[in-house]
């Protein structure tokens, strides 16, 4: 037995002994996801226990260094863990922007003190983050942001940043503990005058306002900063060079969003919707399932290359575009297969209109995390190297 085979056997046995049966059932809605943080209300003791045991083992972030709360696993070991969790249908113990976005940026750009302070809390699910990027006048042109951070001094606090401005489409800002935020610290250069700042959402001067979506859900918020005082040492990377951190984080965000293309279920679309009488629709569903399997294989290759540091810098954009377009197509076909029943909006039979609400929610997939047009432009310029791109 090789070391990896022994690790697989040990992992399988540990998961069997420690993953609660309730945490092996498919999630019925987003409410079943564990986001952690100081305000999170666990849905059950099983959900709390699953986060605790995985956090203690470092397996919420299996490939992070042990010094920062991770599992210290090699890429092959982390892949085995993922496979063995999938084999028993184990839910992710923690869903977190801290894991998928901020964590990698801190590992690359953070000071040792910042890593020691924030990464273990992220790994244990003790802190929930939101992202302060987009503004009313700075979406696709993110570098046009105007939220300002100015240097100030207080006899009690010493040097600090004074933040004023507004962010929009801030996912779960009303439930987050902290924010990682792009702010303008200089106007001399559009890209060179941006800094990457961390601060507590309970700081005086921070307020949020939910934005109601067409699906009836409201994960997004407007976020306002009015003379928010932030300690000087909570800048990640160099002052005025936060654009480098921002771009690196965006790559990981697009990797996360591309996962929508996988669908999160073991069943193919054909299996999940059941028999379809219309032969043309049945053929479209079969065609989709072939494309979904191809995307899953491409995604696995991409993740392996990314973790090995061999992925093309523009690959996250390609994967984000492909994954979100596939997800929109999945829900379009599911609605078509469901017929008029799929249009039910608020009933027990339709699980609160889940199919219709999920379908409407996918309309934002081609906007969030960078519009499809932006991603195609990046692919054209940096991968295909098309003239004039």
C-alpha positions in Angstrom: 0.0 0.0 0.0 1.4 3.4 -1.0 1.3 6.4 1.3 -1.5 7.9 -0.8 -3.5 4.7 -0.6 -3.0 4.5 3.1 -4.1 8.2 3.4 -7.2 7.3 1.4 -8.1 4.4 3.7 -7.5 6.4 6.8 -9.6 9.4 5.4 -12.4 7.1 4.4 -12.5 5.6 7.9 -12.4 9.0 9.6 -15.1 10.4 7.5 -17.3 7.4 8.1 -16.8 7.8 11.9 -17.1 11.6 12.1 -19.5 12.9 9.3 -23.0 13.0 10.8 -25.7 11.2 8.7 -27.6 14.4 8.4 -24.6 16.0 6.8 -24.6 13.4 4.1 -28.0 14.4 2.7 -28.2 16.8 -0.3 -28.8 20.5 0.7 -32.4 21.5 -0.1 -31.6 25.2 -0.2 -29.0 27.8 0.5 -30.1 27.9 4.1 -28.5 24.5 4.6 -25.1 25.9 3.8 -22.9 26.7 6.9 -21.4 30.2 6.6 -20.0 30.5 10.1 -19.2 33.8 11.7 -20.2 35.4 15.0 -23.9 35.9 14.0 -24.5 32.5 12.3 -27.3 30.4 13.6 -26.7 26.7 13.1 -29.5 24.7 11.6 -28.8 21.7 13.7 -26.3 20.2 16.2 -25.1 18.0 13.3 -24.1 21.1 11.3 -22.3 22.6 14.2 -20.5 19.3 15.0 -19.4 18.8 11.4 -17.9 22.3 11.2 -16.1 21.7 14.6 -14.5 18.3 13.8 -13.4 19.4 10.3 -12.1 22.7 11.6 -10.1 20.9 14.3 -8.5 18.7 11.7 -7.8 21.7 9.4 -10.0 20.1 6.7 -12.2 23.1 6.0 -9.0 24.4 4.2 -7.1 21.1 3.7 -4.3 22.6 1.5 -3.6 25.6 3.7 -0.5 25.4 6.0 -1.1 24.0 9.4 0.4 27.1 11.0 -2.6 29.0 9.7 -5.4 26.5 10.6 -5.2 24.4 7.5 -4.7 20.7 7.1 -1.2 20.9 5.5 -2.2 18.3 2.8 -0.4 17.9 -0.4 -2.5 18.5 -3.6 -2.9 14.7 -4.2 -4.1 14.3 -0.6 -6.5 17.2 -0.9 -7.9 15.6 -4.0 -8.4 12.3 -2.2 -10.2 14.0 0.6 -12.5 15.7 -1.9 -13.2 12.4 -3.6 -13.9 10.6 -0.4 -16.3 13.3 0.8 -18.1 13.1 -2.5 -18.3 9.3 -2.2 -20.5 9.6 0.9 -22.3 12.7 -0.2 -20.7 14.8 2.6 -21.6 18.5 2.6 -18.9 21.1 2.7 -18.5 21.9 6.4 -18.1 25.6 5.6 -19.0 28.0 2.8 -16.9 31.1 3.1 -15.6 34.1 1.0 -12.7 34.0 3.5 -11.8 30.6 2.2 -12.5 31.0 -1.5 -11.3 34.6 -2.0 -9.6 36.4 0.9 -7.6 33.5 2.2 -5.5 33.0 -0.9 -4.8 36.7 -1.1 -3.7 36.8 2.5 -1.4 33.8 2.0 0.3 35.6 -0.9 0.2 39.3 0.2 -0.5 39.4 3.9 2.0 40.1 6.7 2.8 37.3 9.1 0.8 39.1 11.7 -2.2 39.3 9.4 -2.0 35.6 8.5 -1.8 34.6 12.1 -4.7 36.8 13.1 -7.2 36.1 10.4 -6.5 32.7 8.7 -7.1 30.4 11.7 -10.4 32.2 12.4 -11.4 31.8 8.7 -10.5 28.1 8.9 -12.6 27.5 12.0 -15.6 29.4 10.7 -15.4 32.1 13.4 -15.4 35.1 11.0 -17.5 35.8 8.0 -16.4 38.1 5.2 -18.0 40.2 2.5 -16.3 41.8 -0.5 -16.3 45.6 -1.0 -15.4 45.9 -4.7 -18.2 47.3 -7.0 -19.6 50.8 -6.7 -22.5 52.5 -8.3 -20.1 54.1 -10.8 -17.4 51.4 -10.9 -18.6 48.0 -11.9 -16.8 46.6 -15.0 -14.5 49.6 -14.7 -13.6 48.6 -11.2 -10.4 50.7 -11.1 -12.7 53.8 -11.4 -13.8 53.3 -7.7 -14.1 56.4 -5.6 -14.5 55.1 -2.0 -11.8 57.1 -0.3 -9.4 56.3 2.6 -7.5 59.2 4.0 -4.7 59.2 6.6 -5.8 60.7 10.0 -4.5 60.8 13.6 -6.2 60.5 16.9 -4.5 60.9 20.3 -6.2 57.7 21.6 -6.0 55.6 18.5 -2.8 56.9 16.8 -2.6 56.8 13.0 -5.6 55.4 11.2 -7.5 55.4 7.9 -10.7 57.4 7.6 -13.0 55.7 5.0 -15.9 57.4 3.2 -17.9 56.1 0.2 -20.3 53.5 -1.0 -20.2 49.9 -2.3 -23.0 48.1 -4.1 -23.8 44.4 -4.8 -22.0 43.5 -1.6 -23.1 39.9 -1.1 -24.3 39.2 2.5 -22.9 42.5 3.8 -25.8 42.5 6.3 -24.6 39.2 7.8 -20.8 39.6 7.5 -18.4 40.3 10.4 -15.6 41.9 8.4 -15.1 43.3 4.9 -12.2 43.2 2.5 -12.5 46.5 0.7 -10.9 48.4 -2.2 -10.4 52.1 -1.4 -8.7 55.0 -3.1 -5.7 56.3 -1.2 -4.3 58.4 -4.0 -5.7 60.1 -7.1 -2.4 60.4 -8.9 -2.9 57.1 -10.8 -6.1 55.2 -11.6 -4.8 51.8 -10.9 -1.8 52.8 -8.8 -3.8 54.7 -6.2 -5.9 51.8 -4.8 -5.3 50.0 -1.5 -6.8 46.8 -0.1 -8.2 47.3 3.3 -9.7 45.0 6.0 -12.1 46.3 8.7 -14.9 45.2 11.0 -18.5 45.7 9.8 -19.5 46.7 13.3 -17.2 49.7 13.1 -19.1 53.0 13.7 -20.1 54.6 10.4 -20.7 51.3 8.5 -24.3 50.7 7.4 -26.0 48.3 4.9 -29.2 48.3 2.9 -30.5 45.1 1.2 -31.2 45.0 -2.5 -34.2 42.9 -3.5 -33.6 40.7 -6.5 -36.1 39.5 -9.1 -35.9 36.0 -7.6 -37.4 37.4 -4.3 -34.2 36.8 -2.4 -31.9 39.5 -1.2 -28.3 38.4 -0.7 -26.9 41.7 -2.1 -26.6 45.0 -0.3 -25.6 48.6 -0.7 -22.9 49.4 1.8 -22.1 52.8 3.1 -19.0 54.2 4.9 -19.3 57.4 6.9 -16.0 58.4 8.6 -15.1 54.8 9.4 -11.9 54.6 11.4 -9.6 51.7 10.4 -6.3 50.9 12.0 -3.3 51.6 9.8 -2.0 48.0 9.9 -5.1 46.5 8.2 -3.9 47.3 4.7 -3.0 44.1 2.8 0.0 44.5 0.6 1.5 47.9 -0.1 -0.4 51.2 0.1 -1.5 52.4 -3.4 -0.7 48.9 -4.8 -3.9 47.1 -3.8 -4.8 46.6 -7.5 -2.3 43.7 -7.5 -4.1 42.1 -4.6 -7.5 42.8 -6.1 -6.6 41.1 -9.4 -5.2 38.1 -7.7 -8.3 37.7 -5.5 -10.5 38.1 -8.6 -8.9 35.1 -10.2 -9.9 33.0 -7.1 -13.4 34.5 -7.2 -13.8 33.5 -10.8 -12.6 30.1 -10.0 -15.3 29.8 -7.3 -18.0 31.1 -9.6 -17.0 28.8 -12.3 -18.0 25.9 -10.0 -21.6 26.8 -10.8 -21.1 24.9 -14.0 -20.7 21.6 -12.0 -24.2 21.9 -10.6 -23.4 20.6 -7.2 -25.3 17.3 -7.7 -24.4 13.7 -8.5 -27.3 13.4 -10.9 -27.1 14.4 -14.5 -29.8 16.9 -15.7 -31.5 14.1 -17.5 -31.7 12.0 -14.3 -32.9 14.9 -12.2 -35.7 16.0 -14.5 -36.8 12.5 -15.4 -38.4 11.3 -18.7 -39.3 14.0 -21.2 -42.0 13.5 -23.9 -40.7 16.1 -26.3 -37.9 14.4 -28.3 -36.2 17.7 -29.2 -36.1 18.8 -25.6 -34.8 15.3 -24.6 -32.0 15.7 -27.2 -31.1 19.2 -25.8 -30.9 17.8 -22.3 -28.7 14.9 -23.4 -26.5 17.4 -25.3 -26.2 19.5 -22.2 -25.2 16.5 -20.0 -22.4 15.7 -22.5 -21.2 19.3 -22.2 -21.5 19.2 -18.4 -19.3 16.1 -18.2 -16.7 17.7 -20.4 -16.7 20.8 -18.3 -16.3 18.7 -15.1 -13.2 17.1 -16.7 -11.8 20.5 -17.8 -12.5 21.9 -14.3 -10.6 19.1 -12.6 -7.6 19.8 -14.9 -7.8 23.5 -14.3 -7.9 23.1 -10.5 -4.9 20.8 -10.6 -2.9 23.2 -12.7 -4.0 26.2 -10.5 -2.8 24.5 -7.3 0.5 23.5 -9.0 1.0 27.1 -10.1 0.8 26.1 -13.8 -2.5 27.6 -14.9 -2.5 30.4 -17.4 -3.4 33.7 -15.6 -6.4 34.2 -17.9 -7.8 30.7 -17.3 -10.1 31.7 -14.4 -11.8 34.1 -16.8 -12.4 31.3 -19.3 -13.7 28.9 -16.6 -15.9 31.6 -15.1 -17.5 32.3 -18.5 -17.9 28.6 -19.4 -19.3 27.7 -16.0 -21.8 30.4 -15.6 -23.1 30.0 -19.2 -23.5 26.3 -18.5 -25.4 27.0 -15.2 -27.8 29.3 -17.0 -28.4 26.7 -19.6 -29.0 24.0 -17.0 -31.8 26.0 -15.3 -33.3 27.0 -18.7 -33.7 23.4 -19.6 -34.9 22.4 -16.2 -37.7 25.0 -16.4 -38.6 23.8 -19.9 -38.8 20.2 -18.7 -40.9 21.2 -15.7 -43.5 22.9 -17.9 -46.2 25.1 -16.2 -45.5 23.3 -12.9 -42.0 24.9 -12.8 -43.6 28.4 -12.8 -45.1 27.8 -9.4 -43.8 30.6 -7.2 -44.8 30.0 -3.6 -46.2 26.6 -2.7 -45.2 23.6 -0.6 -45.3 21.4 -3.7 -42.7 23.6 -5.4 -40.6 24.0 -2.3 -41.3 27.7 -2.2 -40.9 28.1 -6.0 -37.3 26.9 -5.9 -37.1 26.0 -9.6 -38.4 29.4 -10.8 -36.4 31.4 -8.2 -33.2 29.5 -9.0 -33.7 30.1 -12.7 -34.2 33.8 -12.2 -31.2 34.0 -9.9 -28.9 32.6 -12.7 -29.6 35.7 -14.8 -27.0 37.4 -12.7 -24.3 34.8 -13.3 -23.1 36.5 -16.5 -22.7 39.8 -14.5 -21.3 39.0 -11.1 -17.6 38.4 -10.7 -16.9 40.3 -14.0 -19.4 40.4 -16.9 -19.3 37.8 -19.6 -18.2 40.5 -22.1 -15.2 41.3 -19.8 -14.2 37.6 -19.5 -14.4 37.1 -23.3 -12.2 40.2 -23.8 -9.6 38.8 -21.4 -9.7 35.4 -23.2 -9.5 37.0 -26.6 -6.5 39.1 -25.6 -4.5 36.9 -23.3 -5.3 33.3 -24.5 -6.3 33.6 -28.1 -4.1 36.7 -28.7 -6.5 38.0 -31.3 -5.4 41.1 -33.1 -7.0 44.3 -31.8 -8.3 42.6 -28.6 
